[in-house]
């Protein structure tokens, strides 16, 4: 059997819909505000990340300089050791 929907019956069924839509709209407004706050926080995170990268690049540069200084001092020590051994060999012969 087919039911016929009258205006009164439609009004009865759809009565709470405007209130529900208003509630939903208010919840979306809150979500939009939260998203805007999150975007602002992410902007600070981007700035902090950029500063951290700059610091790490500087640290990497210093570590590289220290490494090359150690290589140079090791080469000097090896050269001095070779010179000492050569002088001892010359003195023994």
For each residue, the residues with C-beta under 8 A, 3 or more apart:
1:
2:
3:
4:
5: 9 10
6: 9 10
7: 10 11
8: 11 12
9: 5 6 12 13
10: 5 6 7 13 14
11: 7 8 14 15
12: 8 9 15
13: 9 10
14: 10 11 17
15: 11 12
16: 19 20
17: 14 20 21
18: 21 22
19: 16 22 23
20: 16 17 23 24
21: 17 18 24 25
22: 18 19 25 26
23: 19 20 26 27
24: 20 21 27 28
25: 21 22 28 29
26: 22 23 29 30
27: 23 24 30 31
28: 24 25 31 32
29: 25 26 32 33
30: 26 27 33 34
31: 27 28 34 35
32: 28 29 35 36
33: 29 30 36 37
34: 30 31 37 38
35: 31 32 38 39
36: 32 33 39 40
37: 33 34 40 41
38: 34 35 41 42
39: 35 36 42 43
40: 36 37 43 44
41: 37 38 44 45
42: 38 39 45 46
43: 39 40 46 47
44: 40 41 47 48
45: 41 42 48 49
46: 42 43 49 50
47: 43 44 50 51
48: 44 45 51 52
49: 45 46 52 53
50: 46 47 53 54
51: 47 48 54 55
52: 48 49 55 56
53: 49 50 56 57
54: 50 51 57 58
55: 51 52 58 59
56: 52 53 59 60
57: 53 54 60 61
58: 54 55 61 62
59: 55 56 62 63
60: 56 57 63 64
61: 57 58 64 65
62: 58 59 65 66
63: 59 60 66 67
64: 60 61 67 68
65: 61 62 68 69
66: 62 63 69 70
67: 63 64 70 71
68: 64 65 71 72
69: 65 66 72 73
70: 66 67 73 74
71: 67 68 74 75
72: 68 69 75 76
73: 69 70 76 77
74: 70 71 77 78
75: 71 72 78 79
76: 72 73 79 80
77: 73 74 80 81
78: 74 75 81 82
79: 75 76 82 83
80: 76 77 83 84
81: 77 78 84 85
82: 78 79 85 86
83: 79 80 86 87
84: 80 81 87 88
85: 81 82 88 89
86: 82 83 89 90
87: 83 84 90 91
88: 84 85 91 92
89: 85 86 92 93
90: 86 87 93
91: 87 88
92: 88 89
93: 89 90
